[in-house]
Amino acid sequence: MIAALVLGAGAGAGLLLVARGIAPPRPSLAEALAQLRRVPQPAPVVTAGEAGGFASRLGAPLAELLVRAGAGTLVWGRVRRDLAVLGRSPERHLAEKATLAVFGLVLAPACATLAALAGLAIPLALPAWAALACAASGFFLPDLGIHADAEGRRGDFRHALSSFLDLVVIALAGGGGVETALADAAGIGEGWAFDQLRRALAQARLARTSPWTAMEQLGFELGVAELGELAASVGLAGTEGAKVRSSLAAKAVSLRSHQLAEAETAAQAATERMSLPVVLLFAGFLCFIGFPAIERVMAGI
């Protein structure tokens, strides 16, 4: 009975998604007029990278169907920000999730079929529940390692940002203007972080907007609050004429101190994790040394 309900619910959900994909709901008149009067959002500074591997290409049609059916919200906002840091598109990530979900959904019935061919009697409810569990696990599995990878890349960006601040301070001390100092500092450095800074400044020049606005947008897209603080300080110098060279130098020192504290904390945590293998190794050595004596005592009993 439960298996029939689960299968019926799955079939109904699939038919609903197919129907919404073929004939999507039309927006109301008020929504259409609001869309016409809406101010266009600025183009994103961080762009997606490569198209992806076999899993993303295989699940691309299913991901497109899910997006057309309105299921694009399955990629949460936090995951989207992490994907932007890693240079991956939400469509590619959704395609990978769909591929793993379909693989998990098919895996349990395939194993049950092989077991039935081998002569093993398996209840129908067991592969049905196993298929649902494997499909859910496959769908949420790609989200697990993304946040850790994105945080590591944000840490690399903060390291580069401290060097960028030093270069900006040197350029300001040489008598350059704010915009000139930002452009010169971004053009000197190399790596992913400086590429993002150069892209943001180039986009600001093309759109004829202030560079600190582009840097603030870049900090929001990457989830780096320090870049937003830098944009606010530079904005004061560009609009109000404030002298921010000393504050930028202090900000660079603060960033390096914070990074040093994080590095020391990570080193101490790694040292604490190494204590358990050492204890286990010492316990194994004691067992190796004491085994002959214990074996003789047990044999004498």
Sequence and secondary structure as in RCSB ss.txt:
>XXXX:A:sequence
MIAALVLGAGAGAGLLLVARGIAPPRPSLAEALAQLRRVPQPAPVVTAGEAGGFASRLGAPLAELLVRAGAGTLV
WGRVRRDLAVLGRSPERHLAEKATLAVFGLVLAPACATLAALAGLAIPLALPAWAALACAASGFFLPDLGIHADA
EGRRGDFRHALSSFLDLVVIALAGGGGVETALADAAGIGEGWAFDQLRRALAQARLARTSPWTAMEQLGFELGVA
ELGELAASVGLAGTEGAKVRSSLAAKAVSLRSHQLAEAETAAQAATERMSLPVVLLFAGFLCFIGFPAIERVMAG
I
>XXXX:A:secstr
 HHHHHHHHHHHHHHHHHHHHHS     HHHHHHHHH       SS       HHHHHTHHHHHHHHHTT GGGS
 HHHHHHHHHHT  HHHHHHHHHHHHHHHHHHHHHHHHHHHHTT    THHHHHHHHHHHHHHHHGGGTTHHHHH
HHHHHHHHHHHHHHHHHHHHHHHTT  HHHHHHHHHHH  SHHHHHHHHHHHHHHHHT  HHHHHHHHHHHHT H
HHHHHHHHHHHHHHT    HHHHHHHHHHHHHHHHHHHHHHHHHHHHHHHHHHHHHHHHHHHHHHHHHHHHHHHH
 
